[in-house]
Amino acid sequence: MLKKTAQVLTFLSLLSFVACVTVNIYFPAAKVERAAEDIVEDVYGTNPGQEGKDDQSALENFLALFSPQEAHAQVSKAEIDKKSNSAIRGLKQTIAADHKKLVPYYNSGNIGITKDGYLQIISKNGLNIKQTAELRRLVAQDNDTRDQLYTEVAASMNIPGSELEKVKAIFAQEWQQRAPSGWFIQAKSGKWTKK
């Protein structure tokens, strides 16, 4: 009887231990950062640190595959490409097309990049009514597309909706960091500054 009681108590303690285990969901920050870097570089038409790489010889490219740092970057890029889908590519193309139309407004200080990775009109100086209406339409369209992009990136990496704000924060940081000097960006405090 004592042995049975001990077995039951052992079983109950094991059961309570298993019931108390919390499942930690892994957030793939590095993968999201790499995707954000690639997308923002493509939209802005920049690729910092890549200047001169096109001039490398075939031998240099081959040898770079054996460098641990380069090999890791190659694997990460391959993983991101695998996760990328046609929806993400389409959204990126839409943002890139809108971006070309928005560049004059960035340069003139009419719009800026918010702390959340979206666009906001911050000045209507120099714009007539028609231009203001067009700018409002472009900003709304771009923000809607960005929102869809963040959701698609999260979905492609199996990131739950509860973690979407982390994806947006990573993209916001990339949009702001890679913005050319002279563009307005919003600090976490809400204050607008020229980069």
Rosetta blueprint (number, residue, H / E / L):
1 M L
2 L H
3 K H
4 K H
5 T H
6 A H
7 Q H
8 V H
9 L H
10 T H
11 F H
12 L H
13 S H
14 L H
15 L H
16 S H
17 F H
18 V H
19 A H
20 C H
21 V L
22 T L
23 V L
24 N L
25 I L
26 Y L
27 F L
28 P L
29 A H
30 A H
31 K H
32 V H
33 E H
34 R H
35 A H
36 A H
37 E H
38 D H
39 I H
40 V H
41 E H
42 D H
43 V H
44 Y H
45 G L
46 T L
47 N L
48 P L
49 G L
50 Q L
51 E L
52 G L
53 K H
54 D H
55 D H
56 Q L
57 S L
58 A H
59 L H
60 E H
61 N H
62 F H
63 L H
64 A H
65 L L
66 F L
67 S L
68 P H
69 Q H
70 E H
71 A H
72 H H
73 A H
74 Q H
75 V H
76 S H
77 K H
78 A H
79 E H
80 I H
81 D H
82 K H
83 K H
84 S L
85 N L
86 S H
87 A H
88 I H
89 R H
90 G H
91 L H
92 K H
93 Q H
94 T H
95 I H
96 A H
97 A H
98 D H
99 H H
100 K H
101 K H
102 L H
103 V H
104 P H
105 Y H
106 Y H
107 N H
108 S L
109 G L
110 N L
111 I E
112 G E
113 I E
114 T L
115 K L
116 D L
117 G L
118 Y L
119 L E
120 Q E
121 I E
122 I L
123 S L
124 K L
125 N L
126 G L
127 L L
128 N L
129 I H
130 K H
131 Q H
132 T H
133 A H
134 E H
135 L H
136 R H
137 R H
138 L H
139 V H
140 A H
141 Q H
142 D H
143 N H
144 D H
145 T H
146 R H
147 D H
148 Q H
149 L H
150 Y H
151 T H
152 E H
153 V H
154 A H
155 A H
156 S H
157 M L
158 N L
159 I L
160 P L
161 G H
162 S H
163 E H
164 L H
165 E H
166 K H
167 V H
168 K H
169 A H
170 I H
171 F H
172 A H
173 Q H
174 E H
175 W H
176 Q H
177 Q H
178 R L
179 A L
180 P L
181 S L
182 G L
183 W L
184 F E
185 I E
186 Q E
187 A L
188 K L
189 S L
190 G L
191 K L
192 W E
193 T E
194 K E
195 K L
